[in-house]
Amino acid sequence: MNYLVVGSGLFGSVFANEAAKRGNNVTVIEKRDHVGGNIYTKEVEGIQVHKYGAHIFHTKMKDIWDYVNQFADFNNYINSPIANYKGEIYNLPFNMNTFNKLWGVITPTEAKRKIESQKEALHIEGNPKNLEEQALSLIGPDVYEKLVKGYTEKQWGQSAKDLPAFIIRRLPVRFTYDNNYFNDPYQGIPIGGYTQIINKLLSNELIDVKINTDFFENKNKYLKSDNKIIFTGMIDQFFDYRLGELEYRSLRFDTKVLNEDNYQGNAVVNYTDSDTPFTRIIEHKHFEFGQGNNGKTVITHEYPQEWHRGDDPYYPINNKRNKDLYSNYVKLARNEFPNVIFGGRLGQYRYYNMDQTIMSAMQIVKREFEN
């Protein structure tokens, strides 16, 4: 068969690779001037810069880890972000280092006692009605006020009292002195960046890649062709927003080269107060343990912002209205375009980690070629 893959991110590239391995001709079109989607990395001053935000590969699935390691060698980077609250520095996720800094406690028993006493004093009755009540019921006011509230409100552009409780079903609280953010046994960042993975996935001679090519400029032509389409863009945009817009949060990145070796001493620093307009600063060289040109570093300030048409969508807003709307678009797709497969973060309107993206693509591959 002939396949047209719309989007060269991880989902589209994995599908293209697997389809071509099975002898199918694949055309991949990408509206940006580079492949890779949001995991695209570019070398600047000898440093692999994550252009669209920090990406740390982590997974519990050994088969996914083995799969991605075909295309790059990974380092042993462990995600250990820190939080800056008005100049006070705390470890994330919330652990004994955090609690010691907050309260001076030393043992897990002391920390648990402190959290429980704070929760009891709040007298939250029944099911939490909003995100604020949910967070307070989990970790109490000290952790919430300094490390959750401001960051979350900036991220979502709303008061925590107006956000649904389910956004924070649980918070990672550890009663150990362990700063490893993820529990996953397989973690790391590809040595030399992520773009090489995409390039290798798309290197099969049966794959034709076209950048600077917008699907919507020739939508009707593509739909009338004999290609089966894998569409990884926004499902509501595919239908010209016929049923309404799905909602997203967007991001703005401000990246600078600085004439110093080490700006903040860590790859990720979250700014958790409400007064600081950005949510975090990424210092890219620390993802590869300081590798880069002498006397140079690259930092990125990350600013959450409201999404409007034309902006890059990053985070789906998973409330009831959007879930119902997405379900209606799925029904529309099945009825009107059974030859189009919608995949990836935007096509399936969900926030995927990278391992989940690969798993989802492989599920489509299995359904397409092995049933």
SERO-4910 file (N, C-alpha, C, O; in steps of 0.05 Angstrom, whole numbers):
BEGIN
 pado doro    nc1    nc2    nc3   cac1   cac2   cac3    cc1    cc2    cc3    oc1    oc2    oc3
  Met    A     17    -24      0      0      0      0     17     25      0     41     24      5
  Asn    A      4     47     -6     17     73     -4      6     88     20    -19     90     24
  Tyr    A     23     98     37     15    112     61     24    141     60     47    147     52
  Leu    A      7    159     69     14    186     73     14    192    103     -7    189    116
  Val    A     37    198    115     38    204    143     40    234    147     59    247    136
  Val    A     21    246    160     20    275    165     33    281    192     20    276    212
  Gly    A     57    291    191     72    297    216     95    279    220     92    254    219
  Ser    A    118    290    226    143    274    229    152    272    258    176    269    263
  Gly    A    133    274    276    140    270    304    144    240    310    146    224    291
  Leu    A    146    234    335    153    206    343    132    186    333    139    165    323
  Phe    A    106    192    337     85    174    328     87    169    298     88    146    289
  Gly    A     87    190    282     87    188    253    112    174    243    111    158    224
  Ser    A    135    180    256    160    168    246    162    138    253    172    123    237
  Val    A    152    131    276    152    102    283    134     87    264    141     66    254
  Phe    A    110     98    258     92     84    239    105     83    212    104     61    199
  Ala    A    117    105    202    129    105    176    151     84    174    153     70    154
  Asn    A    167     81    195    189     62    195    178     33    193    188     17    178
  Glu    A    158     28    209    147      1    210    132     -6    184    133    -29    175
  Ala    A    119     14    172    105      9    147    125      3    125    121    -15    108
  Ala    A    147     19    124    167     15    103    182    -12    107    188    -25     87
  Lys    A    187    -20    131    199    -46    137    183    -69    125    194    -90    119
  Arg    A    157    -64    122    139    -85    112    135    -82     82    117    -94     70
  Gly    A    151    -64     69    151    -62     40    131    -42     29    126    -41      4
  Asn    A    120    -25     46    101     -5     37    115     21     30    134     29     42
  Asn    A    104     35     10    114     62      3    102     83     22     77     82     26
  Val    A    118    100     33    109    119     53    118    147     46    142    152     41
  Thr    A    100    166     45    107    194     43    101    208     70     79    205     80
  Val    A    120    222     80    117    236    105    118    266     99    138    276     88
  Ile    A     97    281    107     98    310    102     98    323    129     85    315    149
  Glu    A    113    345    131    117    360    156    116    390    150    130    400    133
  Lys    A     98    404    165     95    432    160    118    449    170    123    471    159
  Arg    A    133    440    190    156    454    200    180    450    180    178    435    161
  Asp    A    201    465    186    225    463    168    244    441    178    267    441    169
  His    A    235    424    195    252    402    205    234    379    214    210    383    219
  Val    A    245    355    215    230    332    225    233    331    255    250    345    267
  Gly    A    217    314    267    221    308    296    198    318    314    197    310    337
  Gly    A    181    334    304    159    344    321    171    358    345    190    373    343
  Asn    A    158    354    368    167    369    392    191    357    406    201    368    425
  Ile    A    201    333    397    225    323    409    250    332    393    272    323    399
  Tyr    A    247    349    374    269    359    358    290    372    376    284    388    393
  Thr    A    315    364    371    338    377    384    358    387    363    360    376    342
  Lys    A    371    409    371    390    422    352    415    429    368    414    439    390
  Glu    A    438    424    356    463    431    369    469    461    367    470    472    346
  Val    A    474    473    391    481    501    393    505    502    413    502    494    435
  Glu    A    527    513    404    551    515    421    559    488    433    567    486    456
  Gly    A    556    467    416    563    440    425    544    428    444    550    407    457
  Ile    A    520    441    447    500    432    467    475    424    452    466    438    434
  Gln    A    464    401    459    439    392    446    416    407    460    409    403    483
  Val    A    403    425    445    382    442    455    355    430    448    349    424    425
  His    A    338    426    469    311    415    466    293    439    458    284    454    476
  Lys    A    288    442    432    275    467    423    247    471    434    239    493    439
  Tyr    A    233    449    438    205    451    447    200    440    475    181    427    480
  Gly    A    219    446    492    216    438    520    232    413    526    239    398    508
  Ala    A    237    409    552    254    387    561    240    360    555    216    357    561
  His    A    255    341    545    245    314    540    264    294    552    287    291    543
  Ile    A    255    280    573    271    259    586    257    233    580    233    229    588
  Phe    A    271    215    568    258    189    561    258    171    586    279    167    599
  His    A    234    161    593    232    143    616    209    124    611    189    131    599
  Thr    A    213     99    620    192     79    615    196     55    634    217     49    643
  Lys    A    173     42    639    174     17    654    174     -7    634    178    -30    642
  Met    A    171     -1    608    167    -22    588    194    -29    575    204    -13    559
  Lys    A    204    -52    581    231    -60    570    230    -62    540    249    -55    526
  Asp    A    207    -71    528    206    -74    499    208    -46    486    219    -44    464
  Ile    A    196    -26    498    197      1    487    226     12    490    236     25    472
  Trp    A    238      7    513    266     16    517    285      2    497    302     16    486
  Asp    A    281    -23    493    298    -37    473    293    -26    445    312    -23    429
  Tyr    A    268    -20    439    261    -10    413    276     17    407    289     20    387
  Val    A    273     36    426    285     62    421    315     62    421    328     78    409
  Asn    A    327     42    436    356     40    437    368     29    411    393     29    409
  Gln    A    351     21    392    362     14    366    372     38    351    389     36    333
  Phe    A    362     62    358    367     85    342    385    106    355    392    126    343
  Ala    A    394    101    380    412    119    393    423    105    418    411     87    429
  Asp    A    446    115    427    457    107    453    447    127    473    450    151    469
  Phe    A    437    117    495    426    134    516    446    137    539    459    118    547
  Asn    A    447    161    551    463    164    575    446    156    599    423    147    596
  Asn    A    456    159    623    442    151    647    431    175    662    430    175    687
  Tyr    A    422    195    647    411    219    660    386    212    677    368    197    668
  Ile    A    386    222    701    363    218    719    350    245    724    364    264    732
  Asn    A    325    247    720    311    273    724    308    279    753    294    266    768
  Ser    A    322    301    762    321    310    790    317    340    790    335    355    797
  Pro    A    293    349    783    288    378    783    289    390    811    285    376    831
  Ile    A    293    416    812    291    430    837    270    452    834    265    462    812
  Ala    A    259    461    857    240    483    857    252    507    870    266    505    890
  Asn    A    247    530    857    255    556    869    230    571    876    215    580    859
  Tyr    A    226    574    902    203    590    912    214    615    926    223    614    949
  Lys    A    214    637    911    223    663    921    251    660    933    257    672    954
  Gly    A    268    645    919    296    642    928    301    619    946    324    613    952
  Glu    A    280    606    956    283    582    972    284    558    953    268    556    934
  Ile    A    304    540    957    308    518    939    298    492    952    306    486    975
  Tyr    A    282    477    937    271    452    947    275    430    926    275    435    902
  Asn    A    277    405    936    280    382    918    252    373    909    233    374    925
  Leu    A    251    364    884    227    351    873    235    323    863    257    320    855
  Pro    A    217    304    865    190    306    876    191    309    906    213    308    918
  Phe    A    168    314    919    168    319    948    180    294    962    168    272    960
  Asn    A    202    298    976    214    276    990    227    285   1016    222    308   1024
  Met    A    242    269   1029    252    276   1055    271    300   1054    272    315   1073
  Asn    A    285    304   1032    301    329   1029    283    353   1030    289    373   1042
  Thr    A    260    351   1016    240    373   1016    230    379   1044    229    402   1053
  Phe    A    222    357   1057    209    361   1084    229    370   1104    222    385   1122
  Asn    A    254    362   1102    275    371   1120    279    401   1117    282    416   1136
  Lys    A    279    411   1092    283    439   1086    259    455   1096    262    477   1107
  Leu    A    235    444   1093    210    458   1102    208    460   1132    202    481   1143
  Trp    A    212    437   1145    204    435   1173    227    426   1192    224    426   1216
  Gly    A    250    419   1181    271    409   1198    268    380   1207    284    371   1223
  Val    A    248    366   1197    245    338   1204    266    321   1192    278    328   1172
  Ile    A    272    298   1205    294    281   1196    284    254   1188    294    242   1169
  Thr    A    264    243   1203    255    216   1197    229    216   1182    214    236   1183
  Pro    A    223    194   1167    197    192   1154    173    194   1173    153    206   1166
  Thr    A    176    183   1197    154    184   1216    148    213   1223    125    221   1225
  Glu    A    169    229   1227    164    258   1233    151    272   1210    132    288   1214
  Ala    A    159    266   1186    148    279   1162    118    272   1159    102    289   1153
  Lys    A    112    246   1162     84    237   1159     67    250   1180     44    258   1175
  Arg    A     77    252   1205     62    264   1226     56    293   1220     33    303   1225
  Lys    A     76    307   1209     72    336   1203     51    339   1181     34    357   1184
  Ile    A     53    323   1160     33    325   1138      5    319   1148    -14    333   1142
  Glu    A      3    298   1164    -24    290   1174    -36    311   1192    -60    316   1191
  Ser    A    -19    323   1209    -30    344   1227    -39    368   1211    -59    380   1219
  Gln    A    -25    375   1190    -33    398   1173    -59    391   1158    -77    408   1156
  Lys    A    -62    367   1148    -86    359   1134   -110    359   1153   -132    368   1145
  Glu    A   -106    348   1177   -129    347   1196   -139    375   1204   -163    379   1208
  Ala    A   -120    394   1205   -128    421   1214   -145    435   1193   -158    455   1199
  Leu    A   -145    425   1168   -161    438   1147   -190    431   1148   -207    446   1139
  His    A   -197    408   1159   -225    398   1161   -239    398   1134   -261    407   1131
  Ile    A   -225    387   1113   -237    383   1087   -256    359   1088   -247    337   1092
  Glu    A   -282    365   1084   -302    343   1087   -312    334   1059   -315    351   1041
  Gly    A   -317    309   1056   -327    298   1031   -305    298   1010   -282    302   1015
  Asn    A   -314    293    985   -296    293    963   -286    321    956   -302    340    956
  Pro    A   -260    324    950   -250    351    943   -265    363    919   -271    348    900
  Lys    A   -272    388    921   -289    401    900   -273    413    878   -283    419    856
  Asn    A   -247    417    882   -230    430    862   -201    422    867   -195    407    885
  Leu    A   -183    431    849   -155    423    851   -143    432    877   -127    417    889
  Glu    A   -150    455    887   -138    465    912   -145    446    935   -127    438    950
  Glu    A   -170    439    937   -178    421    959   -165    394    956   -157    381    976
  Gln    A   -163    385    931   -151    359    926   -122    359    935   -113    341    949
  Ala    A   -107    379    927    -78    381    934    -75    384    964    -57    371    976
  Leu    A    -91    401    977    -89    404   1006    -95    379   1021    -82    373   1041
  Ser    A   -114    363   1010   -121    338   1024    -99    317   1021    -99    297   1035
  Leu    A    -81    321   1002    -60    302    997    -34    309   1012    -21    292   1024
  Ile    A    -27    336   1012     -1    343   1023     -1    367   1042     20    375   1052
  Gly    A    -24    378   1048    -26    399   1068    -18    426   1057     -8    428   1034
  Pro    A    -21    448   1073    -18    475   1062     11    483   1057     16    499   1038
  Asp    A     31    474   1072     58    484   1068     69    476   1041     78    493   1025
  Val    A     67    450   1035     77    441   1009     60    453    986     70    461    966
  Tyr    A     34    454    990     16    465    970     22    494    964     25    501    940
  Glu    A     24    511    984     28    539    979     55    545    966     57    563    949
  Lys    A     76    531    974    103    537    963    109    523    937    124    533    921
  Leu    A     99    499    934    109    482    912     88    474    891     95    463    870
  Val    A     62    478    897     41    469    878     25    493    867     21    495    843
  Lys    A     15    509    884     -5    529    877      3    547    854     -9    548    833
  Gly    A     25    562    858     34    582    838     41    569    812     33    579    791
  Tyr    A     55    547    813     64    533    789     39    523    773     38    527    749
  Thr    A     21    511    787     -3    500    774    -20    521    762    -30    518    739
  Glu    A    -24    543    776    -41    565    766    -28    578    741    -42    586    723
  Lys    A     -2    580    741     12    590    717      9    571    694      4    579    671
  Gln    A     12    545    700     11    524    679    -16    524    665    -18    521    640
  Trp    A    -38    527    680    -65    524    669    -79    551    665   -101    551    653
  Gly    A    -67    573    674    -79    599    670   -105    604    685   -121    620    676
  Gln    A   -109    589    707   -133    592    723   -127    589    752   -106    578    760
  Ser    A   -144    600    769   -142    595    798   -145    565    803   -161    551    791
  Ala    A   -130    556    823   -132    527    830   -160    521    840   -168    497    839
  Lys    A   -174    541    850   -201    536    860   -221    532    837   -243    521    841
  Asp    A   -213    540    813   -230    536    790   -223    512    773   -237    506    753
  Leu    A   -201    499    780   -192    475    765   -204    450    777   -207    448    801
  Pro    A   -211    430    760   -223    406    771   -203    390    788   -179    390    783
  Ala    A   -213    376    807   -196    361    826   -181    339    812   -158    332    820
  Phe    A   -192    327    790   -179    304    778   -153    310    765   -138    291    759
  Ile    A   -146    335    760   -120    342    748    -98    332    766    -77    323    756
  Ile    A   -102    333    793    -83    323    811    -96    299    826   -105    302    849
  Arg    A    -96    276    813   -107    253    826    -89    244    849    -99    234    870
  Arg    A    -64    248    845    -44    241    866    -20    259    862    -16    270    840
  Leu    A     -4    262    883     21    277    881     43    258    890     40    243    909
  Pro    A     66    259    876     88    242    883    100    250    910    116    270    911
  Val    A     94    236    931    105    242    958    121    217    966    111    195    967
  Arg    A    147    222    972    164    200    980    177    205   1007    186    227   1012
  Phe    A    177    185   1023    188    188   1050    216    175   1050    223    160   1068
  Thr    A    231    181   1029    259    173   1026    275    198   1017    264    217   1007
  Tyr    A    301    196   1020    319    218   1010    326    212    981    350    207    975
  Asp    A    307    211    964    311    204    936    300    225    918    276    231    918
  Asn    A    317    238    902    310    260    884    303    251    856    299    268    839
  Asn    A    302    225    851    295    215    824    266    219    819    249    207    833
  Tyr    A    259    236    800    231    244    796    214    220    786    190    218    794
  Phe    A    226    203    770    210    181    758    218    155    773    240    151    781
  Asn    A    198    137    776    203    111    787    211     91    766    217     68    772
  Asp    A    210     99    740    215     80    718    243     69    719    262     84    724
  Pro    A    246     43    713    273     31    714    291     39    690    315     37    692
  Tyr    A    278     48    668    294     55    644    291     85    640    269     95    635
  Gln    A    314     99    642    314    128    639    339    137    624    360    124    626
  Gly    A    337    160    611    361    171    598    353    190    576    330    194    570
  Ile    A    374    202    565    371    220    542    391    211    521    414    204    527
  Pro    A    383    211    495    401    201    474    426    219    472    424    243    470
  Ile    A    448    206    472    474    221    469    474    232    441    474    217    421
  Gly    A    475    259    438    474    271    412    446    280    404    442    289    382
  Gly    A    427    277    423    400    289    418    380    270    406    387    248    398
  Tyr    A    355    279    404    333    263    394    330    263    364    319    244    353
  Thr    A    339    284    351    334    286    322    346    262    307    335    253    287
  Gln    A    369    252    316    381    228    303    362    204    303    362    189    284
  Ile    A    346    201    324    327    179    325    307    181    302    301    162    288
  Ile    A    296    205    299    276    210    278    289    205    250    277    193    233
  Asn    A    313    216    247    327    213    221    331    183    214    328    175    191
  Lys    A    338    167    234    342    139    229    315    124    224    314    107    207
  Leu    A    295    132    238    268    121    234    259    126    205    245    109    193
  Leu    A    266    149    194    257    157    168    277    152    145    274    162    123
  Ser    A    297    136    151    319    132    132    314    110    111    329    107     92
  Asn    A    292     95    114    286     73     95    282     85     67    269    106     64
  Glu    A    292     72     47    290     82     19    261     83      9    256     97    -11
  Leu    A    243     69     23    215     70     15    200     94     27    176     98     23
  Ile    A    215    110     43    202    133     56    212    159     42    236    163     39
  Asp    A    192    175     34    198    201     22    189    223     41    165    224     48
  Val    A    208    239     50    202    260     70    201    287     57    219    295     42
  Lys    A    180    302     62    177    329     51    171    349     74    150    348     86
  Ile    A    191    366     80    187    386    100    175    412     88    172    413     63
  Asn    A    168    431    105    154    455     95    130    449     78    124    463     59
  Thr    A    115    429     85     92    420     70     68    418     88     67    401    106
  Asp    A     49    435     84     25    436    101      3    420     89     -6    425     67
  Phe    A     -7    400    104    -28    383     95    -53    399     86    -66    392     67
  Phe    A    -59    420    101    -84    434     96    -83    452     71   -104    461     62
  Glu    A    -60    457     61    -58    472     36    -67    455     12    -76    466     -8
  Asn    A    -66    429     14    -75    411     -7    -92    388      4    -89    365     -5
  Lys    A   -108    394     24   -123    373     38   -140    356     19   -139    332     20
  Asn    A   -155    369      2   -173    354    -16   -158    335    -34   -166    313    -40
  Lys    A   -135    345    -44   -119    328    -62   -109    304    -47   -109    282    -58
  Tyr    A    -99    307    -23    -90    285     -7   -112    265     -1   -108    240     -3
  Leu    A   -135    275      5   -158    257     12   -168    242    -12   -179    220     -9
  Lys    A   -165    253    -36   -174    239    -60   -154    220    -71   -160    205    -90
  Ser    A   -129    221    -60   -108    203    -71   -113    174    -61   -131    169    -45
  Asp    A    -97    156    -71   -100    128    -63    -84    121    -38    -82     98    -31
  Asn    A    -73    142    -25    -58    137     -1    -77    132     23    -98    144     25
  Lys    A    -68    114     40    -81    112     67    -67    132     84    -42    134     84
  Ile    A    -82    148     99    -70    171    114    -68    165    143    -87    156    156
  Ile    A    -45    171    154    -40    171    183    -37    201    191    -18    214    184
  Phe    A    -57    211    205    -58    240    211    -51    244    240    -65    234    258
  Thr    A    -30    259    245    -21    264    273    -25    293    281    -14    301    302
  Gly    A    -40    308    266    -46    335    274    -71    336    291    -80    316    301
  Met    A    -82    360    294   -105    365    311   -130    354    297   -136    362    274
  Ile    A   -145    336    310   -168    323    299   -190    344    293   -205    341    273
  Asp    A   -193    364    310   -214    384    305   -207    402    281   -224    410    266
  Gln    A   -181    407    277   -173    423    254   -177    407    228   -185    418    208
  Phe    A   -173    381    229   -178    364    206   -207    368    196   -212    368    171
  Phe    A   -226    371    214   -254    375    207   -262    405    206   -285    412    208
  Asp    A   -241    422    203   -247    451    202   -263    461    226   -280    479    223
  Tyr    A   -258    448    249   -271    456    274   -302    455    272   -315    471    285
  Arg    A   -312    437    256   -340    435    250   -357    433    276   -379    444    277
  Leu    A   -348    418    295   -363    413    319   -355    432    342   -366    431    364
  Gly    A   -334    448    337   -323    466    357   -294    460    362   -283    440    353
  Glu    A   -280    478    376   -252    476    382   -247    460    407   -259    464    428
  Leu    A   -228    441    405   -217    429    429   -198    449    442   -186    466    428
  Glu    A   -195    448    468   -179    468    482   -152    457    489   -149    434    495
  Tyr    A   -132    475    489   -105    468    496    -92    490    512   -103    513    514
  Arg    A    -70    484    525    -52    504    535    -28    504    516    -19    483    507
  Ser    A    -17    528    512      6    530    495     30    539    511     28    544    535
  Leu    A     53    540    498     78    548    511     94    567    493     92    566    469
  Arg    A    108    585    506    127    602    492    155    597    504    158    596    528
  Phe    A    175    594    486    202    588    495    220    612    488    220    622    466
  Asp    A    235    621    508    255    642    504    282    630    509    290    626    532
  Thr    A    297    625    488    323    611    490    346    631    485    346    646    466
  Lys    A    366    629    502    389    647    500    415    632    504    417    612    519
  Val    A    436    641    490    463    632    494    477    651    514    477    675    509
  Leu    A    488    640    535    501    657    555    531    651    555    540    629    549
  Asn    A    547    672    561    576    669    561    585    661    589    600    675    602
  Glu    A    576    638    598    585    626    623    583    596    621    567    586    605
  Asp    A    598    582    638    598    553    636    573    540    649    563    520    639
  Asn    A    563    552    670    543    539    686    525    561    698    533    576    716
  Tyr    A    500    562    689    482    583    698    467    577    724    465    593    742
  Gln    A    456    552    726    439    546    749    445    520    763    433    514    783
  Gly    A    464    505    752    473    481    766    455    457    764    460    436    776
  Asn    A    434    459    748    415    437    745    401    440    718    398    462    708
  Ala    A    392    417    706    379    419    680    352    432    682    345    448    665
  Val    A    337    427    703    309    437    706    306    451    733    310    438    754
  Val    A    298    476    733    291    490    757    263    502    753    258    518    736
  Asn    A    244    492    770    217    502    769    214    527    787    225    527    809
  Tyr    A    200    547    777    195    571    793    166    570    802    147    573    786
  Thr    A    162    564    828    136    556    837    119    579    850     97    575    858
  Asp    A    130    603    851    115    626    861     98    637    838    104    633    815
  Ser    A     77    651    846     58    662    826     69    688    813     59    695    792
  Asp    A     88    701    825     97    727    814    116    723    791    117    740    773
  Thr    A    132    702    790    150    697    768    133    688    744    118    669    746
  Pro    A    136    701    721    118    696    698    123    669    684    105    658    672
  Phe    A    147    658    687    153    633    673    151    610    694    153    615    718
  Thr    A    148    586    684    145    563    702    172    550    707    176    538    729
  Arg    A    190    551    688    216    538    693    238    548    675    232    560    654
  Ile    A    262    543    683    286    549    666    300    522    661    306    507    679
  Ile    A    305    517    635    320    493    627    348    501    620    352    520    605
  Glu    A    368    488    631    396    492    623    405    466    609    410    446    622
  His    A    405    467    583    406    443    566    432    427    569    431    402    567
  Lys    A    454    439    575    479    424    576    479    404    599    494    384    597
  His    A    463    408    619    463    389    642    449    363    635    452    343    650
  Phe    A    434    362    613    422    337    604    444    318    595    441    294    594
  Glu    A    467    329    587    490    313    579    514    319    596    537    319    586
  Phe    A    509    324    621    529    326    642    551    347    636    574    342    640
  Gly    A    541    370    626    559    393    622    574    394    596    590    412    591
  Gln    A    567    375    578    581    375    552    573    400    536    550    409    536
  Gly    A    593    413    523    588    436    507    613    454    506    633    447    518
  Asn    A    611    475    491    634    493    488    642    506    514    624    513    530
  Asn    A    668    510    519    677    523    543    666    552    544    666    566    524
  Gly    A    658    560    568    649    587    571    622    593    559    614    616    556
  Lys    A    607    572    551    580    577    539    560    558    552    566    536    560
  Thr    A    536    568    553    513    552    562    488    562    548    487    585    539
  Val    A    468    545    546    443    553    533    420    548    553    417    526    564
  Ile    A    404    569    557    381    567    575    355    574    561    355    589    542
  Thr    A    333    562    570    307    568    559    288    574    582    284    558    600
  His    A    275    597    581    253    604    598    227    593    585    223    597    561
  Glu    A    210    581    601    186    569    591    161    583    602    157    584    626
  Tyr    A    145    595    584    122    611    592     97    597    582     92    595    558
  Pro    A     80    587    600     54    577    592     36    600    582     39    622    591
  Gln    A     19    594    563      1    615    553    -24    603    541    -26    579    535
  Glu    A    -44    620    539    -69    612    527    -65    604    498    -50    617    484
  Trp    A    -79    583    490    -77    574    462    -98    588    444   -121    590    452
  His    A    -89    597    421   -106    607    400    -99    593    374    -77    583    371
  Arg    A   -118    593    356   -112    580    330    -86    592    318    -83    617    318
  Gly    A    -69    574    308    -44    583    298    -21    579    317      2    577    309
  Asp    A    -27    577    343     -7    571    363     -1    541    364    -18    525    355
  Asp    A     22    534    374     28    505    378     12    495    402     15    507    424
  Pro    A     -4    474    399    -18    463    422      0    443    437     12    426    425
  Tyr    A      1    445    463     18    428    479      3    410    498      7    386    499
  Tyr    A    -14    422    514    -28    406    535    -58    406    530    -71    427    531
  Pro    A    -70    383    524    -99    382    522   -112    387    550   -101    380    570
  Ile    A   -135    401    549   -149    407    574   -171    386    577   -192    388    564
  Asn    A   -166    367    594   -183    343    595   -206    346    614   -208    333    635
  Asn    A   -223    365    608   -248    367    623   -271    353    608   -266    343    586
  Lys    A   -294    352    620   -316    338    608   -324    348    581   -329    333    563
  Arg    A   -324    374    578   -332    387    553   -314    377    530   -323    370    509
  Asn    A   -287    377    535   -268    369    514   -269    339    509   -266    331    487
  Lys    A   -272    324    530   -274    295    526   -298    287    509   -296    270    491
  Asp    A   -320    300    515   -344    295    499   -341    304    470   -349    290    451
  Leu    A   -329    327    467   -324    338    440   -306    320    424   -310    314    400
  Tyr    A   -284    311    437   -266    293    423   -280    267    415   -276    257    393
  Ser    A   -296    256    433   -311    232    426   -329    236    401   -332    218    385
  Asn    A   -341    259    399   -357    265    376   -341    267    350   -350    259    329
  Tyr    A   -317    278    353   -299    279    329   -290    251    321   -288    245    297
  Val    A   -286    233    340   -278    206    334   -301    192    318   -296    178    299
  Lys    A   -326    196    327   -349    185    313   -350    196    284   -356    182    265
  Leu    A   -345    222    282   -346    235    255   -324    223    237   -329    217    214
  Ala    A   -301    218    249   -279    207    233   -286    179    223   -280    172    200
  Arg    A   -298    163    241   -305    135    233   -326    135    211   -325    118    193
  Asn    A   -344    154    212   -366    154    192   -357    166    166   -365    156    145
  Glu    A   -341    186    166   -334    201    142   -307    194    130   -304    195    105
  Phe    A   -288    186    146   -261    180    136   -250    154    148   -231    155    163
  Pro    A   -262    132    141   -252    106    152   -224    100    142   -211     82    154
  Asn    A   -214    113    122   -188    108    111   -166    126    124   -143    125    115
  Val    A   -174    142    143   -155    159    157   -152    149    186   -172    145    200
  Ile    A   -127    145    194   -121    137    222   -111    162    237    -91    175    228
  Phe    A   -124    169    259   -115    192    275    -98    182    298   -107    164    313
  Gly    A    -74    192    300    -56    182    320    -39    204    333    -39    227    323
  Gly    A    -26    197    355     -8    216    368    -23    234    388    -47    231    392
  Arg    A     -8    252    399    -18    270    420    -41    287    411    -60    291    426
  Leu    A    -40    297    386    -61    315    376    -84    300    363   -107    307    366
  Gly    A    -77    279    348    -98    263    335   -115    248    355   -138    242    349
  Gln    A   -103    241    378   -118    226    398   -125    243    423   -136    233    442
  Tyr    A   -118    268    422   -124    288    443   -118    277    471   -136    275    488
  Arg    A    -93    271    475    -84    263    501    -54    269    504    -40    270    485
  Tyr    A    -46    273    529    -18    279    533     -3    253    536     -6    238    556
  Tyr    A     14    247    517     30    223    517     59    229    526     70    249    518
  Asn    A     70    212    543     99    211    546    110    198    521     95    185    506
  Met    A    136    199    517    148    188    493    144    158    491    139    148    469
  Asp    A    147    144    513    143    115    512    115    108    505    110     88    491
  Gln    A     95    124    515     67    119    508     62    125    479     45    111    467
  Thr    A     76    145    468     73    151    439     82    127    422     68    120    403
  Ile    A    105    116    429    115     93    414     96     69    417     90     56    398
  Met    A     87     64    442     69     42    446     43     46    430     33     26    418
  Ser    A     32     70    429      8     75    414     13     71    384     -4     59    371
  Ala    A     35     80    374     42     76    346     44     46    339     35     37    319
  Met    A     57     31    357     60      3    352     34    -12    354     30    -33    340
  Gln    A     15     -3    370    -12    -15    370    -26    -11    343    -39    -29    333
  Ile    A    -23     13    332    -34     18    305    -20      1    284    -34    -10    267
  Val    A      6     -2    286     21    -19    268     10    -48    269      6    -61    249
  Lys    A      7    -57    294     -3    -85    297    -30    -88    285    -36   -108    271
  Arg    A    -48    -69    290    -75    -71    279    -75    -69    249    -90    -82    235
  Glu    A    -57    -53    238    -56    -48    209    -44    -71    194    -53    -78    172
  Phe    A    -23    -83    205     -7   -102    189     -8   -131    199      0   -149    185
  Glu    A    -17   -135    224    -14   -162    235    -41   -176    240    -42   -199    247
  Asn    A    -63   -162    236    -90   -174    240   -100   -187    213   -121   -198    213
***
